[in-house]
C-alpha cells in the first residue's frame, strides 16, 4: 500500500510499481489518494497481467484479496475530512 501525493504519485505509479512487479511473490498493490477518498487496486493475474479496480467515496470499500480482508474507505479515511468548496479535495484532520 502506498499513500500517494502530488510529489510521489509519478514515482509510485511508475518506477516503484515496475520494481515491485519484479518480485515473484508480489501479488497486490494499492494506491491510496490523500486528496480524495479513492483507492486504486492492482491484482496480479496469470502470466503477469494485472487487474485494475478503483473504489471511490467514503461509502465504498476495497477487497484486499492477497490477505483475505475488505476495508471500508470510511475506515481508511476516518481521521480525514475533505473540503471541496471549490471542487478541490484537501485533506483536513477530523
C-alpha positions as CSV (number, residue, x, y, z in Angstrom):
1,X,0.0,0.0,0.0
2,X,1.2,3.5,-0.9
3,X,-0.3,6.8,0.1
4,X,0.2,8.9,-3.0
5,X,0.7,12.7,-3.0
6,X,1.5,15.1,-5.9
7,X,5.2,14.8,-5.2
8,X,5.3,10.9,-5.1
9,X,2.5,9.9,-7.5
10,X,4.5,9.6,-10.6
11,X,7.2,7.5,-9.0
12,X,4.7,5.3,-7.1
13,X,2.8,4.6,-10.3
14,X,5.8,4.2,-12.5
15,X,9.3,3.1,-11.4
16,X,8.3,1.8,-7.9
17,X,5.5,-0.3,-9.3
18,X,7.8,-1.6,-12.0
19,X,10.3,-2.7,-9.4
20,X,7.7,-4.3,-7.2
21,X,6.4,-6.3,-10.2
22,X,9.9,-8.0,-10.4
23,X,9.3,-9.6,-7.0
24,X,7.8,-13.1,-7.8
25,X,5.7,-13.2,-4.6
26,X,4.3,-9.6,-5.1
27,X,0.6,-10.0,-5.8
28,X,-1.3,-6.8,-5.0
29,X,-0.7,-3.1,-5.0
30,X,-2.9,-0.4,-3.5
31,X,-2.6,3.3,-4.2
32,X,-4.4,5.5,-1.6
33,X,-5.1,9.1,-2.6
34,X,-4.5,11.7,0.0
35,X,-6.7,14.3,-1.9
36,X,-10.0,12.3,-2.2
37,X,-11.4,9.1,-0.8
38,X,-10.1,6.9,-3.6
39,X,-8.2,3.6,-3.5
40,X,-6.8,2.1,-6.7
41,X,-6.0,-1.6,-6.6
42,X,-3.8,-3.7,-8.9
43,X,-4.0,-7.5,-8.5
44,X,-1.7,-9.9,-10.3
45,X,-3.3,-12.3,-12.7
46,X,-2.0,-15.2,-14.8
47,X,1.0,-14.6,-17.0
48,X,2.0,-11.3,-15.1
49,X,-1.1,-9.4,-16.2
50,X,-2.6,-7.0,-13.7
51,X,-6.3,-6.5,-12.9
52,X,-7.2,-2.8,-12.1
53,X,-10.1,-1.6,-10.0
54,X,-10.9,1.6,-8.2
55,X,-13.0,2.4,-5.2
56,X,-14.4,5.9,-4.6
57,X,-16.3,7.6,-1.9
58,X,-16.5,7.1,1.8
59,X,-19.3,4.6,1.3
60,X,-17.0,2.4,-0.8
61,X,-14.8,-0.5,0.2
62,X,-11.7,-2.3,-1.2
63,X,-11.1,-6.0,-1.1
64,X,-7.5,-6.9,-0.3
65,X,-7.5,-10.4,-1.8
66,X,-3.9,-11.3,-1.0
67,X,-4.6,-11.2,2.7
68,X,-8.3,-12.0,2.6
69,X,-9.9,-8.9,4.0
70,X,-12.0,-5.9,3.0
71,X,-11.7,-2.4,4.2
72,X,-14.2,0.4,4.0
73,X,-12.9,3.7,2.7
74,X,-14.7,5.4,5.6
75,X,-12.3,3.4,7.9
76,X,-9.2,4.1,5.8
77,X,-10.1,7.9,5.9
78,X,-11.6,8.0,9.4
79,X,-9.4,10.9,10.6
80,X,-9.5,12.9,7.3
81,X,-12.2,15.5,6.3
82,X,-12.3,16.8,2.7
83,X,-13.1,20.4,1.9
84,X,-14.4,20.5,-1.7
85,X,-16.0,24.0,-1.6
86,X,-14.1,24.9,-4.8
87,X,-14.0,21.5,-6.3
88,X,-10.7,20.8,-4.6
89,X,-10.2,18.0,-2.2
90,X,-7.8,19.0,0.6
91,X,-7.4,16.6,3.5
92,X,-8.1,18.1,6.9
93,X,-7.8,16.5,10.3
94,X,-11.3,15.4,11.6
